[in-house]
Amino acid sequence: IGFEKGCPVYLNGEKLSALELFNDLNKIAGKHGIGRVDIVENRLVGMKSRGVYETPGGSVIFRAHQALESMCLDKYTMHYKDFVAVK
């Protein structure tokens, strides 16, 4: 996966639109069981609910972007990013 300005634009060396990239990643990662997410969510009304999602392409992009951030951001920026992400 190749990034430009933080956005994924390449897959296996080929420049693709966002839709093409996600569709291709969904096919590739989905064949290998990647991207099944089972979480307990906090709803705005105060109750909890279980959410089960299948997002193979999204999971791969998320992990790839985390790896990119770990190489590009210093530890203080990473801590700040994690802090404001929760808000």
C-alpha positions in Angstrom: 0.0 0.0 0.0 1.4 3.4 -1.0 0.4 6.6 0.6 0.5 10.2 -0.7 -0.1 13.0 1.9 -1.4 10.4 4.3 -4.0 8.9 1.9 -3.8 5.4 0.4 -3.4 5.6 -3.4 -1.3 2.6 -4.5 -1.9 -1.1 -4.2 0.9 -3.4 -5.4 2.5 -0.5 -7.2 -0.6 0.5 -9.2 -2.2 3.9 -8.6 -5.9 3.4 -8.0 -9.0 5.5 -7.0 -10.1 5.1 -3.4 -13.0 3.0 -4.5 -10.9 0.7 -6.6 -8.3 0.4 -3.8 -10.9 -0.6 -1.2 -12.7 -3.0 -3.5 -9.4 -4.8 -4.4 -8.3 -4.9 -0.7 -11.7 -6.2 0.3 -11.3 -9.1 -2.2 -7.7 -9.9 -1.2 -8.0 -9.5 2.6 -11.5 -11.0 2.7 -10.3 -14.3 1.2 -8.0 -14.6 4.2 -10.6 -13.8 6.9 -9.1 -10.4 7.7 -11.4 -7.7 8.9 -14.0 -9.4 11.0 -14.6 -7.1 14.0 -16.7 -7.9 17.0 -17.0 -5.1 19.5 -19.1 -3.7 22.3 -20.1 -0.1 21.6 -21.3 2.7 23.8 -24.4 4.3 22.4 -25.2 8.0 22.8 -28.3 7.1 24.9 -26.1 5.4 27.4 -26.7 1.8 26.6 -24.2 -0.7 25.2 -24.7 -2.8 22.1 -22.7 -5.5 20.4 -21.5 -4.7 16.8 -20.2 -7.3 14.4 -18.7 -5.9 11.2 -16.8 -7.2 8.2 -14.4 -4.6 6.8 -11.4 -6.4 5.3 -10.1 -3.4 3.2 -10.7 -1.0 6.1 -8.8 -3.1 8.5 -5.8 -3.4 6.2 -5.8 0.4 5.5 -6.1 1.1 9.3 -3.1 -1.1 10.2 -1.0 0.3 7.3 -1.8 3.9 8.3 -0.8 3.1 11.9 2.5 1.7 10.7 3.0 4.9 8.6 2.3 7.1 11.6 4.7 5.2 13.8 7.5 5.9 11.3 6.6 9.5 10.7 5.4 11.0 14.0 7.4 11.6 17.1 6.3 10.1 20.4 4.8 13.4 21.7 2.7 13.8 18.6 1.6 10.2 18.8 0.5 10.6 22.4 -1.4 13.8 21.6 -3.1 12.2 18.6 -4.2 9.3 20.8 -5.4 11.7 23.5 -7.6 13.8 21.2 -8.9 10.8 19.3 -10.8 9.7 22.4 -12.5 13.1 22.8 
